[in-house]
Structure formats: structure tokens, C-alpha cells
Amino acid sequence: MDKALGYMALARKAGRIELGEEPTGAAAAARKACLILVASDGAEHTWRRANSFAAGEISCIRVNFTKEQLGQAIGRESLAMAAFTDAALALAFVRALNEPQTFARELAALEEDSQRAPKANTKKRPGSKRRPRPAAKKEH
């Protein structure tokens, strides 16, 4: 499987991608989408819908994968449109396409979005030391 398709599969498992036209539109309307992608053999109407969802605020690209290839990557028969809701995964996906000149504007926007994304709080809270479990009592 192509590396980019692997990122799609990872995003699906993580719940960071919306699959299909209606979920993509809903994610875009809720301002959760950061990248909308359309299959290479997606209908012209599908491409126009994706661009209307993006409304110039969200990156929208046509990828060199067929509907069947996109579908197989995420465990479906076919998929014409999807929206990444995680900027870091979307960035990794676009980088894996290996077309930096074609997607230069999208790469720049996703790099900026991934920098602004809130980082997981990995700091330990004071006094939250893990305490050992009490030993089990032995019965005689």
C-alpha cells in the first residue's frame, strides 16, 4: 500500500478523518476539517462540492488515487471524498504524496495549522505520583 494511503488508514483508526460527502460537508461547516481530498476519478460535481465545502478557507486537493484505491485504504469498496480533521496527519498525508511543487500552498497551510494545534498535556501534575497497590492479603 502507498505510504499516503497508510496515513489515511491511520487517520480512520484514530477517528481523525471524515469519509464521504455528507460527513465531509459537516466537518467543513463545523470548521473541523483541515484538508479535503477528492479521488482522481471523482465526478466533476464531487470536485465542485468539495470546493464549495472548502470555501477558500480549507485546503482542497484532487489526489492521484482512484475511488477504489481510497476505499481499500480505509476498508470500504470505494471513496470519492474525505476530510482530514487532524492537521498533523493531513500534513503527513500530503508530504507522502511526494508532489511538493503541486501542493506547496497546501503544505504551507497545513504546517502552520499543525504548529497551532494544541499539544497534548504531557506534564505531570504535582502530587500525582503513582502509588503502589497494597499487597493482597494471604488467607491461611
C-alpha positions as CSV (number, residue, x, y, z in Angstrom):
1,M,0.0,0.0,0.0
2,D,1.2,3.5,-0.8
3,K,2.5,5.4,2.2
4,A,-0.1,8.2,1.8
5,L,-2.9,5.6,1.9
6,G,-1.4,4.3,5.1
7,Y,-1.8,7.7,6.7
8,M,-5.5,7.6,5.6
9,A,-5.9,4.2,7.3
10,L,-4.2,5.5,10.4
11,A,-6.5,8.6,10.4
12,R,-9.5,6.4,10.1
13,K,-8.4,4.2,13.0
14,A,-7.8,7.3,15.1
15,G,-11.1,8.9,14.2
16,R,-9.4,11.8,12.6
17,I,-10.9,11.7,9.1
18,E,-14.5,12.1,7.8
19,L,-15.5,9.8,5.0
20,G,-17.9,10.6,2.3
21,E,-19.7,13.7,1.0
22,E,-22.1,14.4,3.9
23,P,-19.6,13.9,6.7
24,T,-17.0,16.0,4.9
25,G,-19.5,18.8,4.4
26,A,-20.5,18.6,8.1
27,A,-16.8,18.7,9.2
28,A,-16.1,21.7,7.0
29,A,-19.2,23.5,8.3
30,A,-18.2,22.9,11.8
31,R,-14.6,24.1,11.0
32,K,-13.1,20.8,12.0
33,A,-11.8,19.9,8.5
34,C,-8.2,20.9,7.6
35,L,-7.9,19.1,4.3
36,I,-10.5,17.9,1.9
37,L,-9.4,15.4,-0.7
38,V,-11.2,14.1,-3.8
39,A,-10.4,10.9,-5.8
40,S,-8.9,11.3,-9.3
41,D,-11.9,9.6,-10.9
42,G,-14.4,11.5,-8.7
43,A,-17.1,13.2,-10.7
44,E,-16.8,16.9,-11.6
45,H,-19.8,17.5,-9.4
46,T,-18.0,15.9,-6.5
47,W,-15.0,18.2,-7.1
48,R,-17.2,21.3,-7.2
49,R,-19.0,20.2,-4.0
50,A,-15.6,19.7,-2.2
51,N,-14.5,23.2,-3.3
52,S,-17.8,24.7,-2.0
53,F,-17.2,23.0,1.3
54,A,-13.7,24.4,1.5
55,A,-14.9,27.9,0.6
56,G,-11.4,29.1,0.2
57,E,-10.6,28.5,3.9
58,I,-9.8,24.8,3.8
59,S,-7.2,23.1,1.6
60,C,-8.9,21.0,-1.1
61,I,-6.9,18.7,-3.4
62,R,-7.6,16.1,-6.0
63,V,-5.3,13.1,-5.4
64,N,-3.9,10.6,-7.8
65,F,-5.8,7.7,-6.3
66,T,-9.0,6.2,-7.7
67,K,-12.2,5.9,-5.6
68,E,-11.4,2.2,-5.3
69,Q,-7.9,2.8,-4.0
70,L,-9.1,5.3,-1.4
71,G,-11.8,2.9,-0.4
72,Q,-9.5,0.0,0.0
73,A,-7.2,2.1,2.2
74,I,-10.0,2.7,4.7
75,G,-11.9,-0.6,4.5
76,R,-14.6,0.3,2.0
77,E,-15.5,-0.6,-1.5
78,S,-14.9,3.0,-2.8
79,L,-14.5,6.5,-1.5
80,A,-14.7,9.7,-3.6
81,M,-14.3,12.4,-0.9
82,A,-12.8,12.7,2.6
83,A,-11.8,15.3,5.1
84,F,-8.8,15.1,7.5
85,T,-9.7,16.7,10.8
86,D,-6.1,16.4,12.2
87,A,-3.6,18.8,10.8
88,A,-0.6,16.7,11.6
89,L,-2.0,13.6,9.9
90,A,-3.1,15.7,6.9
91,L,0.4,17.2,6.6
92,A,1.9,13.7,6.7
93,F,-0.5,12.5,4.0
94,V,0.3,15.4,1.7
95,R,4.1,15.0,2.3
96,A,3.7,11.3,1.4
97,L,2.2,12.2,-2.0
98,N,5.8,13.4,-3.0
99,E,4.5,16.3,-5.0
100,P,5.9,19.3,-3.2
101,Q,5.5,21.7,-6.1
102,T,2.0,20.7,-6.8
103,F,0.8,21.0,-3.2
104,A,3.2,23.8,-2.0
105,R,0.3,26.0,-0.8
106,E,-1.4,23.2,1.0
107,L,1.8,22.1,2.6
108,A,2.4,25.6,3.9
109,A,-1.1,25.9,5.3
110,L,-1.0,22.5,7.0
111,E,2.4,23.2,8.5
112,E,1.0,26.4,10.0
113,D,-2.1,24.6,11.3
114,S,-0.1,21.7,12.8
115,Q,2.1,24.3,14.6
116,R,-1.0,26.0,16.1
117,A,-2.8,22.8,17.0
118,P,-2.9,22.3,20.8
119,K,-0.4,19.9,22.1
120,A,-1.4,17.1,24.4
121,N,-0.7,18.0,28.0
122,T,2.1,15.6,28.9
123,K,3.2,17.4,32.1
124,K,2.7,15.6,35.3
125,R,0.6,17.3,37.9
126,P,2.2,17.9,41.2
127,G,1.3,15.2,43.7
128,S,0.0,12.8,41.1
129,K,2.7,10.2,41.8
130,R,1.6,6.7,41.1
131,R,1.1,4.8,44.3
132,P,1.9,1.1,44.6
133,R,-1.1,-1.2,45.1
134,P,-1.4,-2.6,48.5
135,A,-0.3,-6.2,48.8
136,A,-3.0,-8.8,48.6
137,K,-3.8,-10.4,52.0
138,K,-3.0,-14.0,52.2
139,E,-5.6,-16.3,53.7
140,H,-4.4,-19.2,55.8
